[in-house]
Amino acid sequence: MLSFKNKKYIVVLLPFLAVAETAYAQSSYKDILKLGCDSIAECVVRIIDFAITLAFPVAVIFIVYSGFLFVTAQGAPDKITNAKNTITWTLIGLAIAIGAKALSLAFVEFFSGL
């Protein structure tokens, strides 16, 4: 049971209660999520496409930034390590984004065949 001694719970839950709408069995995903998609799988693909649209420019910015760190390191081992870590984690994040896209497409293909 939640204790409302701490007012944070009320502050966090109040916006959700204020915008609660009635759920109708006839409404489609298009109406509920306002994404213009007809199924949950299509909505997931659209959300992941949006995330990838953001991920690639951010990855390019961080790759350029890590190159800047390499240039300004001037042979300092700790700065070179920082630059290597930046580019490594940027590429790992990009691989995760691409993997999420591949995984979402695989799920859509699997569930559309059912």
Phi and psi in degrees as GROMACS dihedral restraints (atoms count N, CA, C in turn):
[ dihedral_restraints ]
;  ai    aj    ak    al  type     phi  dphi    fc
    3     4     5     6     1   -76.8    20    10
    4     5     6     7     1   137.6    20    10
    6     7     8     9     1   -98.7    20    10
    7     8     9    10     1   125.4    20    10
    9    10    11    12     1   -94.3    20    10
   10    11    12    13     1    23.1    20    10
   12    13    14    15     1   -64.7    20    10
   13    14    15    16     1   -35.8    20    10
   15    16    17    18     1   -92.5    20    10
   16    17    18    19     1   121.2    20    10
   18    19    20    21     1   -72.8    20    10
   19    20    21    22     1    -6.6    20    10
   21    22    23    24     1   -62.9    20    10
   22    23    24    25     1   -35.3    20    10
   24    25    26    27     1   -62.5    20    10
   25    26    27    28     1   -40.8    20    10
   27    28    29    30     1   -67.6    20    10
   28    29    30    31     1   -41.8    20    10
   30    31    32    33     1   -64.0    20    10
   31    32    33    34     1   -37.5    20    10
   33    34    35    36     1   -75.3    20    10
   34    35    36    37     1   -39.6    20    10
   36    37    38    39     1   -82.8    20    10
   37    38    39    40     1   -24.3    20    10
   39    40    41    42     1   -60.4    20    10
   40    41    42    43     1   -44.1    20    10
   42    43    44    45     1   -61.4    20    10
   43    44    45    46     1   -35.2    20    10
   45    46    47    48     1   -69.0    20    10
   46    47    48    49     1   -36.9    20    10
   48    49    50    51     1   -73.9    20    10
   49    50    51    52     1   -30.6    20    10
   51    52    53    54     1   -72.2    20    10
   52    53    54    55     1   -29.5    20    10
   54    55    56    57     1  -104.8    20    10
   55    56    57    58     1    12.7    20    10
   57    58    59    60     1   -65.4    20    10
   58    59    60    61     1   135.2    20    10
   60    61    62    63     1  -119.0    20    10
   61    62    63    64     1   161.6    20    10
   63    64    65    66     1   -75.6    20    10
   64    65    66    67     1   134.6    20    10
   66    67    68    69     1   -91.3    20    10
   67    68    69    70     1   127.7    20    10
   69    70    71    72     1  -111.8    20    10
   70    71    72    73     1   138.6    20    10
   72    73    74    75     1   -68.9    20    10
   73    74    75    76     1   -23.8    20    10
   75    76    77    78     1   -83.8    20    10
   76    77    78    79     1   -14.8    20    10
   78    79    80    81     1   -73.0    20    10
   79    80    81    82     1   148.1    20    10
   81    82    83    84     1   -98.2    20    10
   82    83    84    85     1   172.2    20    10
   84    85    86    87     1   -63.6    20    10
   85    86    87    88     1   -29.5    20    10
   87    88    89    90     1   -59.8    20    10
   88    89    90    91     1   -40.4    20    10
   90    91    92    93     1   -77.4    20    10
   91    92    93    94     1   -37.9    20    10
   93    94    95    96     1   -71.8    20    10
   94    95    96    97     1   -49.4    20    10
   96    97    98    99     1   -92.9    20    10
   97    98    99   100     1   -11.8    20    10
   99   100   101   102     1    57.7    20    10
  100   101   102   103     1    31.9    20    10
  102   103   104   105     1  -105.1    20    10
  103   104   105   106     1   -10.9    20    10
  105   106   107   108     1    77.0    20    10
  106   107   108   109     1    26.1    20    10
  108   109   110   111     1  -112.1    20    10
  109   110   111   112     1   155.9    20    10
  111   112   113   114     1   -98.9    20    10
  112   113   114   115     1   -11.2    20    10
  114   115   116   117     1  -143.9    20    10
  115   116   117   118     1   164.7    20    10
  117   118   119   120     1   -64.6    20    10
  118   119   120   121     1   -39.0    20    10
  120   121   122   123     1   -61.7    20    10
  121   122   123   124     1   -41.8    20    10
  123   124   125   126     1   -66.1    20    10
  124   125   126   127     1   -37.1    20    10
  126   127   128   129     1   -64.6    20    10
  127   128   129   130     1   -41.5    20    10
  129   130   131   132     1   -62.9    20    10
  130   131   132   133     1   -42.7    20    10
  132   133   134   135     1   -62.8    20    10
  133   134   135   136     1   -41.4    20    10
  135   136   137   138     1   -64.9    20    10
  136   137   138   139     1   -40.2    20    10
  138   139   140   141     1   -65.6    20    10
  139   140   141   142     1   -42.8    20    10
  141   142   143   144     1   -68.5    20    10
  142   143   144   145     1   -37.3    20    10
  144   145   146   147     1   -60.6    20    10
  145   146   147   148     1   -40.9    20    10
  147   148   149   150     1   -63.6    20    10
  148   149   150   151     1   -42.7    20    10
  150   151   152   153     1   -64.0    20    10
  151   152   153   154     1   -38.8    20    10
  153   154   155   156     1   -70.1    20    10
  154   155   156   157     1   -35.0    20    10
  156   157   158   159     1   -59.8    20    10
  157   158   159   160     1   -34.4    20    10
  159   160   161   162     1   -81.5    20    10
  160   161   162   163     1   -32.9    20    10
  162   163   164   165     1   -69.3    20    10
  163   164   165   166     1   -39.4    20    10
  165   166   167   168     1   -65.7    20    10
  166   167   168   169     1   -47.3    20    10
  168   169   170   171     1   -64.0    20    10
  169   170   171   172     1   -36.5    20    10
  171   172   173   174     1   -64.9    20    10
  172   173   174   175     1   -40.0    20    10
  174   175   176   177     1   -63.5    20    10
  175   176   177   178     1   -41.3    20    10
  177   178   179   180     1   -62.8    20    10
  178   179   180   181     1   -42.0    20    10
  180   181   182   183     1   -61.7    20    10
  181   182   183   184     1   -42.8    20    10
  183   184   185   186     1   -71.7    20    10
  184   185   186   187     1   -30.6    20    10
  186   187   188   189     1   -67.3    20    10
  187   188   189   190     1   -43.0    20    10
  189   190   191   192     1   -63.3    20    10
  190   191   192   193     1   -40.4    20    10
  192   193   194   195     1   -63.0    20    10
  193   194   195   196     1   -42.0    20    10
  195   196   197   198     1   -67.3    20    10
  196   197   198   199     1   -33.6    20    10
  198   199   200   201     1   -63.1    20    10
  199   200   201   202     1   -40.7    20    10
  201   202   203   204     1   -61.2    20    10
  202   203   204   205     1   -40.1    20    10
  204   205   206   207     1   -65.1    20    10
  205   206   207   208     1   -38.4    20    10
  207   208   209   210     1   -62.1    20    10
  208   209   210   211     1   -44.5    20    10
  210   211   212   213     1   -66.8    20    10
  211   212   213   214     1   -40.7    20    10
  213   214   215   216     1   -84.7    20    10
  214   215   216   217     1    -2.7    20    10
  216   217   218   219     1   -67.9    20    10
  217   218   219   220     1   -33.5    20    10
  219   220   221   222     1    52.8    20    10
  220   221   222   223     1    39.1    20    10
  222   223   224   225     1    84.8    20    10
  223   224   225   226     1    -0.4    20    10
  225   226   227   228     1   -73.1    20    10
  226   227   228   229     1   121.0    20    10
  228   229   230   231     1   -60.6    20    10
  229   230   231   232     1   -37.5    20    10
  231   232   233   234     1   -69.8    20    10
  232   233   234   235     1   -35.7    20    10
  234   235   236   237     1   -71.8    20    10
  235   236   237   238     1   -36.2    20    10
  237   238   239   240     1   -66.4    20    10
  238   239   240   241     1   -40.1    20    10
  240   241   242   243     1   -62.7    20    10
  241   242   243   244     1   -40.7    20    10
  243   244   245   246     1   -62.2    20    10
  244   245   246   247     1   -42.6    20    10
  246   247   248   249     1   -65.6    20    10
  247   248   249   250     1   -41.5    20    10
  249   250   251   252     1   -63.5    20    10
  250   251   252   253     1   -42.2    20    10
  252   253   254   255     1   -63.8    20    10
  253   254   255   256     1   -38.5    20    10
  255   256   257   258     1   -63.0    20    10
  256   257   258   259     1   -46.8    20    10
  258   259   260   261     1   -70.7    20    10
  259   260   261   262     1   -34.6    20    10
  261   262   263   264     1   -63.6    20    10
  262   263   264   265     1   -49.3    20    10
  264   265   266   267     1   -69.8    20    10
  265   266   267   268     1   -29.2    20    10
  267   268   269   270     1   -64.8    20    10
  268   269   270   271     1   -45.9    20    10
  270   271   272   273     1   -68.0    20    10
  271   272   273   274     1   -34.7    20    10
  273   274   275   276     1   -65.2    20    10
  274   275   276   277     1   -43.7    20    10
  276   277   278   279     1   -62.1    20    10
  277   278   279   280     1   -39.6    20    10
  279   280   281   282     1   -66.1    20    10
  280   281   282   283     1   -39.5    20    10
  282   283   284   285     1   -65.0    20    10
  283   284   285   286     1   -38.0    20    10
  285   286   287   288     1   -64.6    20    10
  286   287   288   289     1   -40.9    20    10
  288   289   290   291     1   -64.1    20    10
  289   290   291   292     1   -43.4    20    10
  291   292   293   294     1   -67.0    20    10
  292   293   294   295     1   -39.7    20    10
  294   295   296   297     1   -63.7    20    10
  295   296   297   298     1   -37.7    20    10
  297   298   299   300     1   -64.2    20    10
  298   299   300   301     1   -39.2    20    10
  300   301   302   303     1   -64.7    20    10
  301   302   303   304     1   -45.6    20    10
  303   304   305   306     1   -63.3    20    10
  304   305   306   307     1   -41.2    20    10
  306   307   308   309     1   -66.2    20    10
  307   308   309   310     1   -40.5    20    10
  309   310   311   312     1   -66.2    20    10
  310   311   312   313     1   -39.0    20    10
  312   313   314   315     1   -66.4    20    10
  313   314   315   316     1   -36.2    20    10
  315   316   317   318     1   -66.0    20    10
  316   317   318   319     1   -41.3    20    10
  318   319   320   321     1   -65.7    20    10
  319   320   321   322     1   -41.1    20    10
  321   322   323   324     1   -62.4    20    10
  322   323   324   325     1   -44.4    20    10
  324   325   326   327     1   -63.1    20    10
  325   326   327   328     1   -41.1    20    10
  327   328   329   330     1   -66.1    20    10
  328   329   330   331     1   -48.0    20    10
  330   331   332   333     1   -76.1    20    10
  331   332   333   334     1   -21.9    20    10
  333   334   335   336     1   -75.5    20    10
  334   335   336   337     1   -20.2    20    10
  336   337   338   339     1   -82.0    20    10
  337   338   339   340     1    -9.9    20    10
